[in-house]
């Protein structure tokens, strides 16, 4: 079939045609090639950097494993050093008031009944300062300060613990004795009551006392 367009030329439908200039095509091709080259270079650079980091990490791990025994020995020595210094500090604090603590421990040991033993005796003194104004007579000597303290230990029975409390209240060193906690626990496959007592420790020592802690060997039973 033959089609004849009888419309005037200005009304006839024009066909769309798109042509790129040769220079534009060359420029776009060059840009795409440059982008591809840069992407390839970036990939190679990142891969090389990652490989170096992996190598350094492997070397670091190998060195760590190599010196692991020495590091463990150093840490163990540091831990033992800290323990020794802590014990020396406690001994020095106790030595300052040796006579007082010896008397207190003798009194305390004599009041511990059978089936009761202590693991910890702590003293945390409160500081009391007497202030005297100029021109005023000196204040009278205050009574021995009462120090917040605590006793921790174990008892095989509540009756033995009650006996210990009764005897402790008769001591001149302890006052305002209160039971902080009592818990039934397994001690070397044996049931025992773990207890903590809060009290005031009466002392005739100077008021400005350092915090002192007397550690009693764990599981040491003192018989009355």
Buried (B, 14 or more C-beta within 10 A) or exposed (E): EEEEEEEEEEEEEEEEEEEEEEEEEEEEEEEEEEEEEEEEEEEEEEEEEEEEEEEEEEEEEEEEEEEEEEEEEEEEEEEEEEEEEEEEEBEEBBEEBEEBBEEBBEBBEEBBBBBBBBBBBBBEBEEEEEEEEEEEEEEEEEEEBBBBBBBBBBBBBEEBBEBBBEBBEEBEBBEEBEEEEEEEEEEEEEEBBBBBBBBBBBBEBEBEBEEBBBEBEEEEBBEE
